[in-house]
Amino acid sequence: MPLLHLVEIQTELIEKFQEANRSWLERMQSEAALAFEFATKLTAARSIPETATVYHELASRRVEMAAEDARHLLADSRKFMATGAHLLSDGRLSNGRRSV
């Protein structure tokens, strides 16, 4: 495998990891925003029914976020697998010899 090709594949893989990292960082920020919003609403609740409503909203949003996380994880995994398959697609074994 030419060195240039290896560098291109490595660069592509690094870009995929950076994209995934940005996506998960955004996810953590939205989790923090949700926690802040929840705390604000919970503090403002003046009755048990209002508190229950706040908890229900939080639970619903957390379920939505978990589904989004699963979709992102699957998409990221597919990107990494495609990049890995591309790396191996020229017929080389992991020890650098051509397969027969």
MDAnalysis code that builds the backbone (N, CA, C; Angstrom):
import MDAnalysis as mda
import numpy as np

u = mda.Universe.empty(300, n_residues=100, atom_resindex=np.repeat(np.arange(100), 3), trajectory=True)
u.add_TopologyAttr("name", ["N", "CA", "C"] * 100)
u.add_TopologyAttr("resid", np.arange(1, 101))
u.add_TopologyAttr("resname", ["MET", "PRO", "LEU", "LEU", "HIS", "LEU", "VAL", "GLU", "ILE", "GLN", "THR", "GLU", "LEU", "ILE", "GLU", "LYS", "PHE", "GLN", "GLU", "ALA", "ASN", "ARG", "SER", "TRP", "LEU", "GLU", "ARG", "MET", "GLN", "SER", "GLU", "ALA", "ALA", "LEU", "ALA", "PHE", "GLU", "PHE", "ALA", "THR", "LYS", "LEU", "THR", "ALA", "ALA", "ARG", "SER", "ILE", "PRO", "GLU", "THR", "ALA", "THR", "VAL", "TYR", "HIS", "GLU", "LEU", "ALA", "SER", "ARG", "ARG", "VAL", "GLU", "MET", "ALA", "ALA", "GLU", "ASP", "ALA", "ARG", "HIS", "LEU", "LEU", "ALA", "ASP", "SER", "ARG", "LYS", "PHE", "MET", "ALA", "THR", "GLY", "ALA", "HIS", "LEU", "LEU", "SER", "ASP", "GLY", "ARG", "LEU", "SER", "ASN", "GLY", "ARG", "ARG", "SER", "VAL"])
u.atoms.positions = np.array([
    [0.863, -1.174, 0.000],
    [0.000, 0.000, 0.000],
    [0.901, 1.225, 0.000],
    [0.690, 2.106, -0.919],
    [1.510, 3.313, -0.974],
    [1.324, 4.144, 0.294],
    [2.408, 4.778, 0.687],
    [2.379, 5.602, 1.898],
    [1.335, 6.710, 1.794],
    [1.216, 7.303, 0.625],
    [0.241, 8.376, 0.428],
    [-1.176, 7.876, 0.701],
    [-1.462, 6.671, 0.241],
    [-2.793, 6.096, 0.464],
    [-3.036, 5.890, 1.964],
    [-2.039, 5.398, 2.683],
    [-2.167, 5.208, 4.122],
    [-2.416, 6.538, 4.830],
    [-1.720, 7.557, 4.417],
    [-1.897, 8.880, 5.020],
    [-3.310, 9.400, 4.758],
    [-3.809, 9.184, 3.547],
    [-5.171, 9.630, 3.223],
    [-6.199, 8.903, 4.080],
    [-6.028, 7.589, 4.241],
    [-6.963, 6.810, 5.048],
    [-6.882, 7.249, 6.509],
    [-5.675, 7.440, 7.001],
    [-5.500, 7.877, 8.385],
    [-6.143, 9.248, 8.588],
    [-5.958, 10.144, 7.643],
    [-6.560, 11.471, 7.720],
    [-8.081, 11.374, 7.742],
    [-8.627, 10.504, 6.884],
    [-10.073, 10.309, 6.830],
    [-10.589, 9.759, 8.161],
    [-9.874, 8.807, 8.726],
    [-10.285, 8.226, 9.998],
    [-10.234, 9.268, 11.113],
    [-9.198, 10.072, 11.135],
    [-9.084, 11.131, 12.141],
    [-10.232, 12.123, 12.002],
    [-10.598, 12.468, 10.769],
    [-11.718, 13.381, 10.542],
    [-13.016, 12.778, 11.081],
    [-13.214, 11.469, 10.879],
    [-14.429, 10.811, 11.385],
    [-14.460, 10.854, 12.914],
    [-13.296, 10.615, 13.547],
    [-13.242, 10.697, 15.003],
    [-13.524, 12.118, 15.488],
    [-13.011, 13.114, 14.795],
    [-13.252, 14.503, 15.183],
    [-14.728, 14.856, 15.042],
    [-15.357, 14.394, 13.959],
    [-16.792, 14.632, 13.777],
    [-17.587, 14.001, 14.924],
    [-17.235, 12.760, 15.252],
    [-17.926, 12.070, 16.343],
    [-17.714, 12.805, 17.659],
    [-16.495, 13.258, 17.909],
    [-16.214, 13.988, 19.142],
    [-17.033, 15.263, 19.231],
    [-17.126, 15.992, 18.105],
    [-17.935, 17.228, 18.107],
    [-19.397, 16.908, 18.396],
    [-19.888, 15.851, 17.778],
    [-21.279, 15.461, 17.972],
    [-21.553, 15.102, 19.429],
    [-20.652, 14.329, 20.041],
    [-20.856, 13.940, 21.434],
    [-20.665, 15.120, 22.384],
    [-19.805, 16.054, 22.035],
    [-19.657, 17.252, 22.854],
    [-20.947, 18.073, 22.821],
    [-21.525, 18.207, 21.636],
    [-22.812, 18.909, 21.521],
    [-23.875, 18.200, 22.352],
    [-23.832, 16.878, 22.347],
    [-24.790, 16.084, 23.118],
    [-24.633, 16.354, 24.615],
    [-23.389, 16.410, 25.081],
    [-23.152, 16.699, 26.500],
    [-23.640, 18.099, 26.858],
    [-23.459, 19.043, 25.942],
    [-23.924, 20.406, 26.193],
    [-25.446, 20.456, 26.259],
    [-26.110, 19.690, 25.398],
    [-27.577, 19.690, 25.442],
    [-28.072, 18.990, 26.703],
    [-27.327, 17.997, 27.183],
    [-27.665, 17.334, 28.447],
    [-27.555, 18.327, 29.604],
    [-26.513, 19.131, 29.600],
    [-26.345, 20.149, 30.643],
    [-27.461, 21.184, 30.568],
    [-27.823, 21.588, 29.363],
    [-28.921, 22.554, 29.197],
    [-30.235, 21.964, 29.697],
    [-30.460, 20.684, 29.424],
    [-31.679, 20.030, 29.899],
    [-31.705, 19.986, 31.423],
    [-30.582, 19.672, 32.032],
    [-30.510, 19.631, 33.500],
    [-30.799, 21.008, 34.087],
    [-30.250, 22.052, 33.472],
    [-30.497, 23.412, 33.950],
    [-31.974, 23.770, 33.800],
    [-32.538, 23.448, 32.628],
    [-33.958, 23.727, 32.385],
    [-34.830, 22.974, 33.388],
    [-34.495, 21.715, 33.626],
    [-35.245, 20.905, 34.582],
    [-35.188, 21.514, 35.978],
    [-33.997, 21.905, 36.404],
    [-33.845, 22.495, 37.741],
    [-34.659, 23.782, 37.857],
    [-34.642, 24.587, 36.812],
    [-35.394, 25.843, 36.816],
    [-36.893, 25.580, 36.929],
    [-37.381, 24.634, 36.112],
    [-38.818, 24.316, 36.151],
    [-39.211, 23.684, 37.480],
    [-38.346, 22.837, 38.006],
    [-38.651, 22.174, 39.276],
    [-38.707, 23.195, 40.408],
    [-37.821, 24.153, 40.377],
    [-37.812, 25.212, 41.386],
    [-39.082, 26.059, 41.306],
    [-39.582, 26.250, 40.095],
    [-40.772, 27.072, 39.897],
    [-42.068, 26.327, 40.196],
    [-42.015, 24.998, 40.244],
    [-43.231, 24.211, 40.503],
    [-43.752, 24.511, 41.905],
    [-45.057, 24.716, 42.004],
    [-45.667, 25.093, 43.278],
    [-46.596, 24.020, 43.844],
    [-46.725, 22.904, 43.133],
    [-47.612, 21.853, 43.620],
    [-47.078, 20.497, 43.162],
    [-47.638, 19.464, 43.750],
    [-47.226, 18.114, 43.367],
    [-47.580, 17.835, 41.904],
    [-48.756, 18.212, 41.429],
    [-49.051, 17.984, 40.012],
    [-48.082, 18.725, 39.067],
    [-47.717, 19.947, 39.423],
    [-46.739, 20.675, 38.602],
    [-45.395, 19.959, 38.612],
    [-44.990, 19.491, 39.767],
    [-43.725, 18.752, 39.882],
    [-43.778, 17.478, 39.057],
    [-44.886, 16.777, 39.114],
    [-45.053, 15.548, 38.327],
    [-44.977, 15.852, 36.838],
    [-45.559, 16.954, 36.422],
    [-45.507, 17.352, 35.018],
    [-44.068, 17.619, 34.583],
    [-43.319, 18.303, 35.436],
    [-41.913, 18.587, 35.128],
    [-41.137, 17.284, 34.983],
    [-41.337, 16.359, 35.920],
    [-40.650, 15.064, 35.844],
    [-41.061, 14.294, 34.590],
    [-42.318, 14.360, 34.231],
    [-42.797, 13.675, 33.020],
    [-42.141, 14.270, 31.775],
    [-42.058, 15.588, 31.717],
    [-41.388, 16.251, 30.587],
    [-39.924, 15.830, 30.507],
    [-39.264, 15.785, 31.662],
    [-37.863, 15.374, 31.691],
    [-37.715, 13.935, 31.203],
    [-38.553, 13.051, 31.707],
    [-38.465, 11.646, 31.297],
    [-38.708, 11.494, 29.798],
    [-39.678, 12.207, 29.270],
    [-39.959, 12.139, 27.833],
    [-38.771, 12.632, 27.013],
    [-38.208, 13.733, 27.437],
    [-37.056, 14.289, 26.714],
    [-35.853, 13.364, 26.800],
    [-35.642, 12.727, 27.950],
    [-34.520, 11.802, 28.103],
    [-34.684, 10.586, 27.193],
    [-35.902, 10.110, 27.035],
    [-36.154, 8.988, 26.116],
    [-35.833, 9.413, 24.686],
    [-36.265, 10.610, 24.295],
    [-35.950, 11.134, 22.960],
    [-34.438, 11.234, 22.756],
    [-33.755, 11.746, 23.768],
    [-32.305, 11.917, 23.664],
    [-31.599, 10.563, 23.578],
    [-32.098, 9.562, 24.295],
    [-31.502, 8.232, 24.231],
    [-31.660, 7.648, 22.827],
    [-32.804, 7.875, 22.209],
    [-33.019, 7.406, 20.834],
    [-32.075, 8.131, 19.872],
    [-31.914, 9.438, 20.068],
    [-30.973, 10.206, 19.241],
    [-29.547, 9.688, 19.428],
    [-29.180, 9.391, 20.672],
    [-27.843, 8.855, 20.955],
    [-27.619, 7.540, 20.215],
    [-28.615, 6.689, 20.245],
    [-28.495, 5.396, 19.561],
    [-28.306, 5.591, 18.060],
    [-29.051, 6.513, 17.480],
    [-28.907, 6.782, 16.040],
    [-27.516, 7.325, 15.722],
    [-27.031, 8.243, 16.554],
    [-25.693, 8.809, 16.334],
    [-24.604, 7.750, 16.499],
    [-24.758, 6.908, 17.510],
    [-23.773, 5.856, 17.742],
    [-23.724, 4.895, 16.559],
    [-24.883, 4.532, 16.045],
    [-24.941, 3.650, 14.881],
    [-24.308, 4.319, 13.661],
    [-24.625, 5.573, 13.438],
    [-24.056, 6.298, 12.291],
    [-22.539, 6.424, 12.424],
    [-22.069, 6.749, 13.624],
    [-20.624, 6.849, 13.844],
    [-19.946, 5.506, 13.616],
    [-20.551, 4.450, 14.128],
    [-19.981, 3.109, 13.940],
    [-19.893, 2.753, 12.465],
    [-20.921, 3.091, 11.724],
    [-20.911, 2.810, 10.277],
    [-19.786, 3.579, 9.580],
    [-19.587, 4.827, 9.971],
    [-18.514, 5.621, 9.369],
    [-17.152, 5.000, 9.659],
    [-16.948, 4.576, 10.914],
    [-15.666, 3.972, 11.281],
    [-15.454, 2.649, 10.548],
    [-16.513, 1.853, 10.448],
    [-16.411, 0.572, 9.753],
    [-16.118, 0.785, 8.268],
    [-16.771, 1.753, 7.657],
    [-16.535, 2.028, 6.236],
    [-15.102, 2.471, 6.002],
    [-14.596, 3.298, 6.893],
    [-13.208, 3.752, 6.767],
    [-12.254, 2.581, 6.953],
    [-12.517, 1.725, 7.928],
    [-11.688, 0.543, 8.138],
    [-11.741, -0.399, 6.951],
    [-12.926, -0.589, 6.393],
    [-13.060, -1.451, 5.218],
    [-12.288, -0.867, 4.047],
    [-12.326, 0.444, 3.917],
    [-11.588, 1.112, 2.846],
    [-10.093, 0.877, 3.009],
    [-9.626, 0.911, 4.256],
    [-8.217, 0.687, 4.544],
    [-7.797, -0.723, 4.140],
    [-8.666, -1.684, 4.369],
    [-8.335, -3.074, 4.075],
    [-8.710, -3.506, 2.656],
    [-9.345, -2.644, 1.912],
    [-9.904, -3.032, 0.616],
    [-8.868, -3.292, -0.474],
    [-7.636, -2.933, -0.269],
    [-6.663, -3.164, -1.336],
    [-6.046, -4.559, -1.252],
    [-6.561, -5.425, -0.356],
    [-6.124, -6.803, -0.301],
    [-4.945, -7.070, 0.602],
    [-4.563, -6.140, 1.425],
    [-3.424, -6.350, 2.327],
    [-3.892, -6.970, 3.629],
    [-3.038, -7.790, 4.172],
    [-3.267, -8.331, 5.497],
    [-2.714, -7.358, 6.520],
    [-3.028, -7.583, 7.780],
    [-2.561, -6.654, 8.800],
    [-1.036, -6.643, 8.947],
    [-0.333, -7.713, 8.480],
    [1.120, -7.722, 8.593],
    [1.800, -7.090, 7.368],
    [1.003, -6.555, 6.448],
    [1.563, -5.828, 5.317],
    [1.770, -6.658, 4.066],
    [1.569, -8.002, 4.139],
    [1.729, -8.833, 2.938],
    [0.422, -8.870, 2.168],
    [0.552, -9.019, 0.900],
    [-0.639, -9.153, 0.059],
    [-1.257, -10.509, 0.279],
    [-2.604, -10.546, 0.323],
    [-3.288, -11.832, 0.424],
    [-3.240, -12.511, -0.939],
    [-3.293, -13.809, -0.928],
    [-3.170, -14.571, -2.187],
    [-4.512, -14.999, -2.658],
])
